[in-house]
Amino acid sequence: MQLSTRLRSFLILSLFTAVVFSCQTSKENQTTSLFNGKDLTGWHIDVPDMDQDSALQSPFLIRNGMLVSMGTPNGHIITDAEYENFKLEVEYRFAGVPGNCGVLVFASTPRALYEMFPKSIEVQMMHENAGDFWCIVEDITVPDMEARRGPKEEWGITEGKGRRILNLTDGSEKPVGEWNNMVIECAGNTIKVWVNGVAVNHGTACSAYKGHIALQAEGSEVEFRKVELSILR
């Protein structure tokens, strides 16, 4: 059966439109790994003690395709790029003993707190405390603020102030040695956190809405096998 010129043109245009839409959808839903499993391309390291002692080894390395924080000397590994309106998925485990670490979102001014921590909101990974917020020269609001942050007169975002905001549950983590999944969704100035599929925190009215992403070296060896980012549309 012969197709008319008009029908052929319509079918070709429809096919082209479908391909373009499919490509756009794929691009919008694209998930990008923030480390390549080979080196630290796309990141920079800020470890204050390394400024004073050039013999110190960086606490951040790639091992067996994983990004590893050795815990000491203390500092941060920070993305070169800034991000806004994103979902970050992290899979991590404490390699030996339980300890401390964190994911910082909306990171900006380096060494803004205690001459160590960049201005940011920290999503805590400390064992049995995963999902707490720590305000680092940025602020955020959650329901039941006084119950979860302490007396209002002690609140603050700098040294010596009430900067910790407790999560909703400490029962979502896996035993030490097993992999944990943490999802952090930053939409505008709202931050939501899930740990192993459990909603553990939700903050609004954050004083920042974009910035770098950072991982900590804070005393404990932590392995990251996934650090993936999706842009929200």
C-alpha positions in Angstrom: 0.0 0.0 0.0 1.4 3.4 -1.0 1.6 6.1 1.6 0.8 9.7 0.7 3.5 12.3 0.9 1.6 14.0 3.7 1.2 10.8 5.7 4.9 9.9 5.3 5.9 13.4 6.5 3.6 13.1 9.5 5.0 9.7 10.5 8.6 10.9 10.1 7.8 14.0 12.2 6.1 11.9 14.9 9.0 9.5 15.0 11.5 12.4 15.3 9.4 14.0 18.1 9.3 10.7 20.0 13.1 10.3 19.8 13.7 13.9 20.9 11.2 13.5 23.8 12.9 10.2 24.8 16.3 11.8 24.8 15.1 14.8 26.9 13.4 12.5 29.4 16.5 10.4 29.6 18.6 13.5 30.2 16.3 14.8 32.9 16.3 11.5 34.8 20.0 10.9 34.4 21.8 9.8 37.5 25.5 10.6 37.6 28.2 9.0 39.8 30.2 11.7 41.5 33.3 9.5 41.6 34.7 7.4 38.8 36.2 4.5 40.8 39.7 5.3 39.6 40.8 8.7 41.0 39.4 11.8 42.7 38.6 13.8 39.5 35.8 16.3 40.2 36.8 16.7 43.8 39.2 18.8 45.8 40.5 18.1 49.3 40.6 20.6 52.2 42.5 19.2 55.2 43.9 22.0 57.4 46.7 19.9 59.0 48.2 19.2 55.5 48.8 22.9 55.2 51.3 22.7 58.1 52.8 19.3 57.4 53.5 18.3 53.7 54.4 14.8 54.8 50.8 14.0 55.8 48.9 11.7 53.5 45.5 12.7 52.4 42.7 10.8 54.2 40.8 10.3 51.0 41.6 7.7 48.4 40.2 5.2 45.9 40.4 1.6 47.0 38.9 -1.4 45.1 36.7 1.0 43.1 35.4 2.7 46.3 35.8 6.2 47.7 37.3 5.8 51.1 37.7 8.2 54.0 40.4 7.0 56.3 39.2 9.3 59.1 42.4 11.2 59.8 43.8 13.8 59.5 40.4 15.5 59.8 39.0 17.4 56.8 36.7 17.3 53.8 36.6 16.2 50.2 34.5 18.6 48.3 32.9 18.6 44.8 34.4 21.1 42.4 30.8 21.7 41.1 27.9 23.3 42.9 24.5 21.8 42.9 20.9 22.8 43.6 17.6 20.9 43.3 19.1 17.4 43.5 18.7 14.0 45.0 21.9 12.4 46.4 22.2 8.7 47.1 25.0 7.4 49.1 25.9 3.8 50.1 28.4 3.6 52.9 29.7 1.4 55.7 32.1 1.7 58.6 34.9 -0.5 57.6 36.0 -1.6 61.1 34.6 -0.1 64.2 31.5 2.3 64.4 32.4 5.9 64.2 31.7 9.3 62.8 31.3 10.9 59.4 28.9 13.1 57.5 27.6 14.4 54.2 27.6 18.2 53.8 25.1 19.8 51.4 25.0 23.5 50.3 28.7 23.8 51.3 30.3 27.1 50.5 32.9 29.2 52.5 35.7 26.8 53.6 36.8 26.5 57.2 33.9 28.7 58.4 33.5 26.8 61.7 36.3 25.8 64.1 38.7 26.6 61.2 37.7 23.2 59.8 34.1 22.9 58.6 32.8 24.6 55.4 29.6 26.6 55.7 26.9 24.0 55.1 24.2 21.8 56.5 25.6 18.5 57.6 23.6 15.3 57.3 25.1 13.2 60.1 26.3 9.6 59.4 27.7 9.0 62.9 26.8 5.5 64.0 23.3 5.4 65.6 22.8 9.0 64.8 22.4 8.9 61.0 20.1 11.6 59.7 20.7 14.3 62.4 21.2 17.8 61.0 24.1 19.9 62.1 23.9 23.6 61.3 27.3 24.9 60.2 26.9 28.6 59.7 23.7 27.8 57.9 20.3 27.2 59.5 17.2 25.1 58.9 13.8 24.6 60.5 12.1 21.3 61.5 8.9 20.5 63.3 9.2 20.2 67.1 12.3 22.4 67.1 12.7 22.7 70.9 12.2 19.0 71.5 14.8 18.2 68.8 17.3 21.1 69.1 17.1 22.0 72.8 16.2 25.3 74.5 15.5 28.1 72.0 17.8 30.5 73.7 20.8 28.2 73.0 20.1 27.8 69.2 22.8 29.1 66.9 24.9 28.3 63.9 28.4 29.0 65.2 30.8 27.8 67.8 29.3 26.9 71.2 25.7 27.2 70.0 22.9 24.6 69.7 23.6 23.4 66.2 22.4 19.8 66.4 18.9 18.8 65.3 18.0 15.3 66.2 16.6 12.9 63.6 13.2 11.2 64.0 14.5 7.7 64.6 17.9 6.0 65.4 16.6 2.6 64.5 17.2 2.7 60.7 20.9 1.8 60.4 22.4 -1.6 59.6 24.9 -3.3 61.9 28.5 -2.2 61.5 30.1 -3.8 58.5 26.9 -3.8 56.5 26.0 -1.3 53.8 23.7 1.6 54.6 21.7 3.5 52.0 21.2 7.3 52.6 19.1 9.5 50.3 19.2 13.2 50.6 16.8 15.3 48.6 17.4 19.0 48.3 14.6 20.9 46.6 14.9 24.6 46.9 15.6 25.3 50.6 14.0 22.0 51.8 16.0 19.0 52.8 14.6 15.5 53.2 16.6 12.4 54.4 16.0 8.7 54.3 18.2 6.0 55.8 17.7 2.5 54.4 14.3 3.6 53.1 13.1 5.1 56.4 12.3 8.9 56.5 14.5 10.2 59.2 14.5 14.0 58.8 12.8 16.8 56.9 13.8 20.4 57.2 12.5 23.6 55.6 13.4 27.3 55.3 17.1 26.4 55.0 19.3 29.5 54.7 20.9 28.1 51.6 19.6 26.4 48.5 22.7 25.6 46.5 26.4 24.7 47.0 29.0 22.1 46.9 28.7 18.5 48.4 31.3 17.4 50.8 32.2 14.2 52.7 34.1 14.2 55.9 37.2 12.6 57.4 36.2 12.7 61.1 38.1 10.0 62.9 36.6 6.8 61.4 37.3 4.8 58.3 34.3 4.8 56.0 33.9 3.2 52.6 31.5 4.7 50.0 30.6 2.4 47.1 28.0 4.8 45.7 27.8 8.6 45.6 25.2 9.3 42.9 23.4 12.5 42.0 20.2 13.2 40.1 19.0 16.6 39.2 15.4 17.3 40.2 13.1 18.8 37.5 
